[in-house]
């Protein structure tokens, strides 16, 4: 009803206004027509009376008889009801006859004046049409006939016309309004339903639901618009924000309304290791930990991880928790204990002998054992239970990290359906053919698709994931909205290139660059003219350590002038050492270093200095600062944070980064010397170029990379995911509080 009034009232008002606007125009027009008619009529009357009048005037008659004749002629005329008055002006311009009704102010025209058209004479009682037509017979001028018509009939007709026009327009208006109301009422319902569903996010969330045919294209356009606006807003917001720890806290407080955060990873940020009767705290060598620790320091919350340190149990409370970082506690570390067999099956076996080589193209064959798979499943379930136990609310934000927990998102989703689960895959995602060799590929994909958001470092890895799901699952893959629906809530798949904190924690307490340089060179016993290169990695076959050594060796072969003038320090943190492949790599790396050193040894300068040991962050940063170049030659790497850390420590804007094209970081740092680690000649040339690069060029490249890292730091990485999580939660809230779109849609 309200809708009808909303249409009818304005329509009727508009048409009324039109009618009243049109009426005077019609009035004016009809008046002109009537005046023209009266002009014609007076001419006809004049010509009709001309003959009898001429006879009455020209005949030789007595004045009385003449007067009688004139009255007889005019007497007949005035019987016409429209004729109001009549007068006859003789040739001298004087009234020879006039009816009593002729108004006094109408006079004869003086002789000789040209004739005029009829005119409208208005007086108190109304309007009259006055015409003075000349009379002549056989060329003889007899005077003028003044004919006055009553125009009141015109006014009556004009009033009638006005009335009809208003009636007509009102009638038309009513009919149009009625038709409009019927159409509007029908489409309004459909529109409202469509809009409500759009606002609820129902359409964005689920393309597969039924919707009215006529709303489909509009909905799609709106969805695209919303997506563009969101992307634009995100881009704009991101570029306008300064990404510091406080930014994350603000997002948590304002966008996520203080919702609780839980992180799950296999590797813990701090492990406790017994050294005699002392317990030492260690920061493990893990890009994942490097990136997430500052995020957790900023966000608080709980980090759930495998307690792998041999003294880990000694320092936790009854709930297996402790507050970290040790120097200024700001979040909780919840440790999960694994038995030896479990660890061997889940971590060494399925994760590191199966998934790790499966996802890295490093020519190491993945090994899949059913027993390992069982452990992997069981451990994932254990962590899911821990997440449920640790969450204080039914809808926490859970950040699931890496390939150790592919099954975890779905397991959490089953237990906490309201949770926002962000899974991040820190390693590359291979193409469908490569991934397809895994016997449990379907379960792994379904597990990951329990996430609300799934992140990779590069778009290339996202695309590989889309292709893999397309190939192996019955799922709806939408590459336009970057979503995959596989039963239940859709999963958004996005690229979030991970980074480092800026500035690096602990950098401010390090000595200045020249001092670091002096210290390190002294430690290594390097002569002043020896140039220093550095590599820092876990001892892993994906890192291309052997390829790096081969490049140094090749340079010394082709340019012997460098013998005794270059030393390459390789810091290799022991890693996954219970796995055969890693043990064999350890042996091969040591052998290669030995061989090269024996070939090109010079007094006070070993070509390769290999340190297979754990270095804490502070020591690693010192070496970065002391180096002339840093060599990152990964055969395949999700991102590689060593490359970014090296750049971050070089406040002096010196030093050269040689970076593998197969590391995700190469996409963000093109100012590095980008190499193919399989191409030994090219890598050797890159080392030579690094050693000879002028300081200005080093500065220009460093400055550009530092500017990028400052802006695209780890707070931005986490912040983008949290902003997306906030958006995702809002949508879900809306879709839960509104009616389902399908029930409100129009009929067939
Ligand atoms: C890679 C993985 C991390 C892992 C790290 C160290 O960066 O993506 O998940 O923590 O290697 O490996 P580790 O097996 O020692 O944890």
Boltz pocket constraint, residues with backbone or C-beta under 6 A from the ligand:
constraints:
  - pocket:
      binder: B
      contacts: [[A, 267], [A, 285], [A, 286], [A, 287], [A, 288], [A, 289], [A, 401], [A, 402], [A, 403], [A, 426], [A, 427], [A, 538], [A, 575], [A, 576]]
      max_distance: 6.0
